[in-house]
Amino acid sequence: MGDLPQGVLIIGSVPLKNAEEVFRTCGKIVGTRLVSLPDGETEGRLSWLGHQRARFDRHPQLKLLKVGNQGSALYHLKEGTKLHFESLGYSDFAGDSYTIFKRMQAEGVVPRNLRFQVSLPTPLNLLSFFDRDQGQEVESALIEAFRREIRTMISHILPEKLALQWDMPREVAILRGLQPTGSPDPLTRIISMLNNISAAIPESTLLGMHLCCGYRHYRPIQELDDLGVLVRLANVLAERLEHRLDWVQMPVPPERDDLNYFRPLGDLEIGTGKLFLGLVHYRDGTEGALRRIETARKLVAEFGVTTECGLGRRNPETIPDLLKTLAQVSTPMS
């Protein structure tokens, strides 16, 4: 087998005690292999979107219509009001965690050249909380809210010290025809939305995309036949995104070490952007990851490694071993 892949991406959530423990643990095990490091979205944020319910519950312009069987909420905009989100909380979380991150860097726990990473859901994913008939109005309000969140972040965090990532499971589901959309051209709508929410991101800030297939009970919610739909989306992102595309992450299930799954990577064209393949799994560790790496190498020469999705729903006791596997199957960033 050839050289190991270069670089490791931590997607977002890491189920450790707090941001400091995430920084210490990741910094110790995979620090030099990282370009950026998130705070782990710990405690109440491990559910990814779930923490937003409390914010929506107390929003004066929203009313709760119903709660589904699995606890999913559906909100409706009150009549005669124009929706405005003063804050979605992400800039507050980022500001608090960045203070810890800088201290960890000063102490030598986290490499000094490492960027602080913030992983964010797109507005399309938060729309799952709202009445579909009001989707356009809610989406416009969310776009403005995310732009304010980013502007606030870069007022506290130097742009050249920051990396942002958009998490996109609903976009992937829409493009696969698994979720309805009111648009005759969903791909154009998705790119337009991404350009709108990314407009406030400075050029010196890195921007990545997590092309997520959803994750529940350690399995993807949306099984892929191959990487074709994700490669096509990545190519369009590289071509039509107004901000530079710095990385794209794609999932690889543990049982897919066959060439057919990876074959679409032969058509990947993302310019200077880096590909990260989510081929590291707890169940088969280093052996399984190396097997999938060997297959991927037949289609693409350069890529980094990561897990299939965020780690938030995992047993915290498994995290050090997963990080060690990521380190064992990769090389440091130059």
N, C-alpha and C positions, 0 to 999 in steps of 0.2 A: 504493500500500500504506500502511496506517496506521502508527502508532507501533510501534517494535520491542518485543519481549517484554522484561520486566524480570527480571533476575536470571539467574545461571548456577549450575548444580549440578555439582560434581565428584563422580562417583558413589562412587569408592573408590580403585581401583588406578591408579597412574601410573608407568610404567616408566622412572623416572629413577634416578640413582645412589643417593640416600638421601633421607630426610625433609627435610633442609635444602634440597636442590636442588629438591624438589617445592614447598616453601613459597616459595622465591625465585622460581622460574619462574612458578608460578600467581599469586603475589602481584603480580609485575610486570605480567603480561599481563591477568589478569581480576580482580584483587583487589577493586575497588570494586563489582563485579557479584555477588560472593559473599555469602552469609549465613554459610557455614561452609566449612571447608577440611580435608580429611583429609590424613594423612601420606603417602598414595600406596601404602601396603602394599608397600613396596619390597623388593628382594632376595628372600629366601626366601618372602615372603608373596604374591608376585605371582600364584601359582597358586591363589589364593583359599583353598581348603580343604586343599590338598596339604601345607602345613606342619604340619598336625595329625597326620599319619601318624607322625612321629618321636615325638610325645607318646603316641600310642596304642601304638606298638611297645614302649615301655618301661613301660607301665602295668601294675602287678603283678596287676590283676584281669582283664586282657584277654589273649586269645591270638589270633594271626593264623590265620585259617582258610585263606585263599587270596588270591592276587593275580591279578586278571583280565588279559585280553589287553592292555588299555590302561593297565595299571599300577594299576588300582583295587584297593583292599584291602578285605577283609571280616573284621571282628573279631567275636569271640564272648566273652561274659562267662563266666568260669570258674565252675564249679559250686560252690555253697555260699558265694558272695560277694555282697555288696551293693555295687553300683557307686557310686563316689564319685570325682569329678574335683576334685582339690585346686586345680587351675588350668587354664585353657585358654589362658593367655598373653596374652589381649587387653588386660587392664588393665596388664600390664607394658609391652607395646608402646605403649599410649596414654600411660603415664606418662613413658617415655623421650622420645617425640615431642613431648609437650606442653611439656617443658622447652625444646626447640629452638623450638617455636612461640612461646612467651612471649619468648624472646630475639629472634626475628624481628620480633615486634610492637614490642619496645622499640627496635629499630634502625630501625623505620619501613618495613621490607620488606613486612610483612603489616599490613593495616589494623587499627587497635586495636579496632574494634568487631566484628571477625570472630570467629566461634566456632570452636573446635577440633572437628572432626567425626570420629567413630568409626563406621565401617561394619562391621556384624556379620552373620554368617550366622545364621539361626534354627536351633534344634535339629532341625527336620525336615530341613534340608539336611545336617547332620552325621550324621543317621541313615543316610544312604546308605553309610556306612562299616561298618554293623553288621548282624548277622544279624537278619532281619526278625522272627523268632520272639521276639526279646528286645526288640523296639522300644519297648514301653511302659516297661519298666524303664530302658532307656537314655535315653529321652526325659525321664523324671522326673529322672534324674541330671544331664542336660544343662541342664534348666530351672533347677535349683538352682545349677549351676555358672555359668550366665550371670547369674543374680541376684547371685551373689557377685562376679563380674567387675565388674558395674555399681556395686555398693556400694563396691568398692575404687577404681574410677575416680573416683567423686564424693568420695572421701576425699582425693584428690590434686588434683582439678580442680574449681573452683567450678562448681556446677550451671548457673549463668547464663552460663558461658563454654563450655558443652558442647552439642554436637548429636549425637544418636545416630540411626543409620539401620539398619533391618533389611532385609537382602537376601533376596529371597523367590522364587528360581526354582522350587524344588520345589513350593511352594504353588500357583504359577501352573500348573505342569504337572498337579498333582492336580485342580485345578478345571476344567481343560480335558479331563480324562479320559485324559491321556497317561501317568500313573503310577498304580499301584494304591494303594488305601488301605483299611485294615481298618475304617474308620468309615462307618456308614450316612449320616452328615451331616458330610462333610469340612469344609465351611465353618465350622460351629460349632466343630469341633475346632481349626481353624486360629485362629479368633478367641480361643478359650479359651487356647491356647498363647501367643499374642501378649500377651494380658493377663497371663498368668503371668510371662513373661520381662520384661515392661515394668513390673511392680509396683514395682521398686526405683528407677525413673526419677523424679526430682523433677519437679514441675510446671514449674519454671523452666528445665528442660533441653528443648531442641527434640527432636522425634521425627519422623522421616521414614520412608517405605517405598519401597524400590526394587522395583517389580513387574517382575521380570526374566524374560526368555524364554530365558535361557542364551545363551552366545556361544562360537563356535568358528570359527577361520579367518575372522574378520571377518564372520561371518554368524550370525543367531540360530539356535539349535538347534531352537527351536519357533516356526515361522512362524505368525503370527496372520492370520486373515481380516480382522479389524477390531479395534478397541479395546474391544469389548463386554464381554468377560470381565473385563478390567482395570477398566473403569468400574464394573461391578457389584461387584467386590471393593472398590474404593476407597470406594464409597458405604456398604457394610456396615462397613468400617473406621471411617469417620467417625461412623457411628451407634453402633457397639457397642464401640469401643476405649475403655478406661477412661482412658487418657492422651489428652490433646489430640493430634490429628493435624495436624502442621505442614506436611508436604509429602508428595506422592505423585509418583513418577517412572514414566513409561510410555514404552516404546520405539516408534520410528517407523523402519521400514526405508527405505533410500535410494530405492527405487523406488515407495514409497507416498506420492504427493502427491495422490491422488484423494480426493474427498469421502467416498466409501464407507468408507474406512479410519477416518476421523476422526468419522463421523456419530454414533457412540455418545456422544461428548463432550457432545452436547446434553442428555444425561440425567445428567451428572456433578453430584453434590451432596456436596461435601466441606467445607461450611461455611467456616471461616476458613483451612482448609488451602490450600497453594499447589500448583498443578500444574506439573510440569516435564516437557516433552516431549523425548524423546531423538531429535531430528531433525537433529542436526549430524553429518555424515559427512565423512571425509577425501577420499573419491573425488570428490565434487562440491562441496565447500567452501561458500562463502558463497552462490553462486547456487542450489544445491540446497536449502540450509537456508531461504533466503528463499521459495522456491517452496512448501515444506512449511508454513512459517509462514503464508503467505497462505491456504492451504487451511484450516489449523487455526483461523484467525481467524474463519472463517465459522460456527464452532460454539461457540467459547469466546473470551471477550474478554481474559482475563488468564491468562498463564502465563509460566514461565521456560523456558530452554533447557538442554539437556545433550546428551551423546552417548547412543547407544543402550544401551551397557553400560559397564562399567569399561574402562580403557585398558591394563590390565596385559599383555595379549598382543600389544600393538602394538610396532612398531619405535620405539625412543625418539626417532629423528630426526624422526618425524612429529608428535610431541607439541606443539612450539611452534606449528606451523601450525594444528593442531586448536584449541588454546587461542585463537589469534588469530581464527579463525572464530567461536568462541563469543563473543568480545568484539565482533566486528563485527556480529553479528546480535542483540545484546541491549543493554539500557541498564543503568546502575548501579542498585543498590538504593537506595531513598530513606532 
